[in-house]
Amino acid sequence: MIRRLFTFCLLSFLACSGITAFAQTQRFHVLAFYSTKVEQDHVDFALQAIPFFQAMAKRDHFDFTATSNWNDMNPDTLKQYQVVLWLDDAPSTPAQRAAFQNYMEHGGGWLGFHIAGWMDSREMWPWFADFLGTVFSGNSWPPLPATLTIDDPASPIVKGLPRSYLSPANEWYSWKPDPRNTLGIKVLMTLAPSNYPIGFKDTLIGGDIPVTWTNTKYKMIYTNMGHGNKILTSPAQNRFFENALLWLGGRRQ
C-alpha cells in the first residue's frame, strides 16, 4: 500500500513537472507593429528593435513577426498572436482601436514603448487612458541618459537587474495623474531623484515619474524607453526587455 502510494505521488509529481516544463518552453507568437513615417528618432528605435527581437526569438524559441501595416490590428490577425508590440506608433482608426481593446480584454499580451504612451488628453481614447492608467503631461529635451531605480526587485519582469542602472539617452515623459496612484497599476521602474532637473529646452524638475509599469487588470507592460538609436546599448536594460517579453509570453512567473 505504501509502495503504491509512493508510486502514485512520484508519477503525479513527474506529470506536474512535465506540464510546467512544457508551459515554460512552448512557443508563443509575437506581432510587432511599427511605422516608418513618424518621427525619425522613433523610426530609428524601431528599425534597431526588430533585429534585436528577431535574435531574441531565435535564442528563446518563440516566433516573431513585424509589420508596418496597422490594419493588421484586426481580430482575425490578432487571434494568431499571444503578444503584440507597439514599437514607434499606435493604432489610429476606430476599427484598429476596437480590435486592440477586444484583444486585451480577452487575454492578449502587450508591450508598448515610448510613444505608445503619448496621449495628452483622456478624450483622445478614453479606454486606453484607463488601460494605461494615466496620460502624457510633459517631457524632457534633448534626449539624455537617466538613472532608473527598480521599484519591485522581486518581479520576474526586472529579475537580474541591479537596484538602479543608467538608462541610455531617451526623451523622458511625465504623467498626469501619477500612474502609481491609479488603482491596478504596479510601477516597476522610476526616474531616480538624482536626475533632476533633467533636460535643457524642456525640463523635468522633479517629482515621482514612473517609467515602466503594468496594469494588473491586463497582461501588459508600458515602458517609456524607445526614443533614438541608443536605447538598446545597455545590457541591463536589454535584459529587462527580454524578461518583459518572456513574461508576457508565459515564460516568466
C-alpha positions as CSV (number, residue, x, y, z in Angstrom):
1,M,0.0,0.0,0.0
2,I,2.8,2.4,1.0
3,R,4.7,1.5,-2.2
4,R,1.6,2.1,-4.3
5,L,1.1,5.5,-2.6
6,F,4.7,6.4,-3.2
7,T,4.5,5.4,-6.9
8,F,1.3,7.5,-7.3
9,C,2.8,10.5,-5.7
10,L,6.0,10.2,-7.8
11,L,4.1,9.9,-11.0
12,S,1.9,12.8,-10.1
13,F,5.0,14.9,-9.4
14,L,6.6,14.0,-12.7
15,A,3.4,14.7,-14.6
16,C,3.0,18.2,-13.0
17,S,6.7,18.9,-13.6
18,G,6.2,17.9,-17.2
19,I,3.3,20.2,-17.6
20,T,5.2,23.1,-16.0
21,A,8.2,22.5,-18.2
22,F,6.0,22.4,-21.3
23,A,4.3,25.7,-20.3
24,Q,7.7,27.3,-19.9
25,T,9.1,26.1,-23.2
26,Q,6.2,26.1,-25.6
27,R,6.5,28.6,-28.5
28,F,4.4,31.7,-28.4
29,H,3.8,34.2,-31.2
30,V,4.7,37.9,-31.2
31,L,3.5,40.6,-33.6
32,A,5.4,43.9,-33.6
33,F,3.8,47.0,-35.2
34,Y,5.9,49.9,-36.3
35,S,5.7,52.9,-38.7
36,T,8.3,54.4,-41.0
37,K,6.5,57.8,-41.5
38,V,6.8,59.0,-37.9
39,E,9.4,61.0,-36.0
40,Q,12.8,59.8,-37.2
41,D,14.1,59.0,-33.7
42,H,11.2,56.7,-33.3
43,V,11.8,55.0,-36.6
44,D,15.5,54.6,-35.6
45,F,14.5,52.7,-32.5
46,A,12.0,50.5,-34.3
47,L,14.5,49.6,-37.0
48,Q,17.0,48.6,-34.3
49,A,14.4,46.8,-32.2
50,I,13.2,44.5,-35.0
51,P,16.5,42.6,-35.4
52,F,17.0,42.7,-31.6
53,F,13.8,40.9,-31.1
54,Q,14.4,38.6,-34.1
55,A,17.7,37.5,-32.4
56,M,15.9,37.1,-29.1
57,A,13.2,34.9,-30.8
58,K,15.9,32.5,-32.1
59,R,17.6,32.4,-28.7
60,D,14.4,31.9,-26.6
61,H,12.4,29.9,-29.1
62,F,9.4,32.0,-29.9
63,D,8.0,33.3,-33.2
64,F,8.4,37.0,-34.0
65,T,6.8,38.9,-36.9
66,A,7.0,42.6,-37.6
67,T,4.5,44.6,-39.7
68,S,4.2,48.2,-40.7
69,N,0.6,47.7,-41.8
70,W,-1.6,48.8,-38.8
71,N,-4.7,47.4,-40.5
72,D,-3.3,44.1,-39.3
73,M,-4.7,45.3,-36.0
74,N,-7.8,43.3,-36.6
75,P,-9.5,40.4,-34.9
76,D,-8.6,37.7,-37.4
77,T,-4.9,38.6,-37.3
78,L,-4.6,39.3,-33.6
79,K,-6.1,35.9,-32.6
80,Q,-2.9,34.3,-34.1
81,Y,-0.6,36.0,-31.6
82,Q,-0.1,35.9,-27.8
83,V,1.8,39.1,-27.6
84,V,1.6,42.4,-29.5
85,L,4.3,45.1,-29.5
86,W,4.0,48.8,-30.4
87,L,7.5,49.9,-31.3
88,D,7.0,53.5,-32.5
89,D,3.3,54.3,-33.1
90,A,-0.2,53.4,-32.0
91,P,-3.5,52.5,-33.7
92,S,-5.3,55.4,-35.1
93,T,-8.6,54.3,-36.6
94,P,-11.8,53.3,-34.7
95,A,-11.6,49.7,-36.1
96,Q,-7.9,49.3,-35.1
97,R,-8.6,50.6,-31.6
98,A,-11.7,48.4,-31.1
99,A,-9.7,45.3,-32.2
100,F,-6.9,46.1,-29.8
101,Q,-9.3,46.7,-26.9
102,N,-11.1,43.4,-27.6
103,Y,-7.7,41.6,-27.9
104,M,-6.6,42.8,-24.5
105,E,-9.9,42.2,-22.8
106,H,-9.7,38.6,-23.9
107,G,-6.3,37.8,-22.5
108,G,-3.8,39.2,-25.1
109,G,-0.4,40.5,-24.1
110,W,1.0,43.9,-24.9
111,L,4.4,45.6,-24.7
112,G,4.3,49.3,-25.6
113,F,7.3,51.6,-26.0
114,H,7.7,55.3,-25.5
115,I,5.3,57.0,-28.0
116,A,2.7,54.3,-27.2
117,G,2.0,56.3,-24.0
118,W,1.7,59.7,-25.7
119,M,-1.8,61.0,-25.3
120,D,-2.2,64.5,-23.9
121,S,-5.9,64.1,-23.0
122,R,-8.1,61.3,-21.9
123,E,-10.6,62.3,-24.6
124,M,-8.3,61.1,-27.4
125,W,-9.0,57.5,-26.4
126,P,-10.8,57.1,-23.0
127,W,-10.4,53.3,-22.8
128,F,-6.7,53.5,-23.5
129,A,-6.2,56.2,-20.9
130,D,-7.8,53.9,-18.3
131,F,-5.8,50.9,-19.7
132,L,-2.5,52.9,-19.3
133,G,-3.6,54.5,-16.0
134,T,-2.6,58.0,-17.0
135,V,-1.9,60.4,-19.8
136,F,1.1,62.3,-21.0
137,S,1.8,65.5,-19.1
138,G,5.3,66.7,-20.1
139,N,8.7,65.7,-21.3
140,S,12.5,66.4,-21.1
141,W,14.5,67.6,-24.1
142,P,17.0,66.8,-25.5
143,P,17.3,63.1,-25.0
144,L,19.6,62.3,-22.1
145,P,20.7,59.3,-20.1
146,A,19.0,58.9,-16.8
147,T,19.4,56.7,-13.7
148,L,16.4,54.4,-13.1
149,T,15.5,52.8,-9.8
150,I,13.8,49.4,-9.6
151,D,10.6,49.5,-7.6
152,D,9.9,45.8,-7.2
153,P,13.1,43.7,-7.5
154,A,11.1,40.6,-6.8
155,S,9.1,41.0,-10.0
156,P,10.2,38.5,-12.7
157,I,10.0,41.4,-15.2
158,V,13.0,43.0,-13.7
159,K,14.8,39.9,-12.4
160,G,18.5,40.1,-12.6
161,L,18.7,43.9,-12.9
162,P,20.6,46.0,-10.4
163,R,18.6,48.1,-8.0
164,S,19.4,51.1,-10.2
165,Y,21.1,51.5,-13.6
166,L,22.0,54.1,-16.1
167,S,19.5,54.0,-19.0
168,P,20.8,55.3,-22.4
169,A,19.8,58.7,-23.8
170,N,16.0,59.0,-24.2
171,E,13.2,61.5,-24.1
172,W,11.5,61.1,-20.7
173,Y,7.8,61.7,-20.1
174,S,5.9,62.8,-17.1
175,W,2.3,61.8,-16.4
176,K,-1.0,63.1,-15.0
177,P,-2.2,61.6,-12.8
178,D,0.7,59.8,-11.3
179,P,0.2,56.2,-12.5
180,R,1.4,55.0,-9.1
181,N,-1.8,56.3,-7.6
182,T,-4.1,54.6,-10.2
183,L,-5.9,51.5,-8.9
184,G,-4.4,48.4,-10.5
185,I,-1.1,50.0,-11.6
186,K,2.1,48.4,-10.4
187,V,5.2,50.5,-11.0
188,L,8.4,48.6,-11.9
189,M,10.9,51.5,-12.6
190,T,11.1,55.1,-11.8
191,L,13.3,58.1,-12.6
192,A,15.7,58.5,-9.7
193,P,15.6,61.9,-7.9
194,S,19.3,62.3,-8.6
195,N,18.4,63.0,-12.3
196,Y,16.6,66.3,-11.6
197,P,16.5,68.7,-13.2
198,I,16.8,66.7,-16.4
199,G,16.6,68.4,-19.8
200,F,17.6,71.8,-21.2
201,K,15.0,73.0,-23.7
202,D,12.2,71.1,-21.9
203,T,13.0,70.2,-18.3
204,L,11.5,67.8,-15.8
205,I,12.3,69.5,-12.5
206,G,11.3,66.7,-10.0
207,G,8.5,64.6,-8.6
208,D,7.6,61.0,-8.9
209,I,7.9,59.9,-12.5
210,P,7.4,56.2,-13.2
211,V,8.9,55.0,-16.5
212,T,7.8,51.3,-16.6
213,W,4.6,49.7,-15.2
214,T,1.9,47.1,-15.6
215,N,-1.8,47.4,-15.2
216,T,-2.6,44.3,-13.3
217,K,-6.1,44.1,-14.8
218,Y,-4.4,43.1,-18.1
219,K,-1.3,41.3,-19.4
220,M,0.5,44.4,-20.3
221,I,3.7,46.4,-19.8
222,Y,4.4,50.0,-20.8
223,T,7.9,51.4,-20.8
224,N,9.0,55.0,-21.6
225,M,12.2,53.9,-23.4
226,G,12.1,54.0,-27.2
227,H,13.4,57.3,-28.5
228,G,16.5,57.3,-30.6
229,N,19.2,54.9,-31.7
230,K,20.9,54.3,-28.3
231,I,18.1,52.5,-26.4
232,L,19.4,49.0,-27.0
233,T,23.0,49.7,-25.9
234,S,22.5,48.8,-22.2
235,P,22.9,45.1,-21.2
236,A,20.8,45.7,-18.0
237,Q,18.0,47.4,-19.9
238,N,18.2,44.7,-22.7
239,R,17.7,42.1,-20.0
240,F,14.6,43.9,-18.9
241,F,13.2,43.9,-22.5
242,E,13.8,40.1,-22.7
243,N,12.3,39.5,-19.3
244,A,9.3,41.6,-20.2
245,L,8.6,39.7,-23.4
246,L,9.1,36.3,-21.9
247,W,6.8,37.2,-19.0
248,L,4.1,38.3,-21.4
249,G,4.6,35.0,-23.4
250,G,4.1,33.0,-20.2
251,R,7.8,32.0,-19.7
252,R,8.4,34.1,-16.5
253,Q,6.3,33.5,-13.4
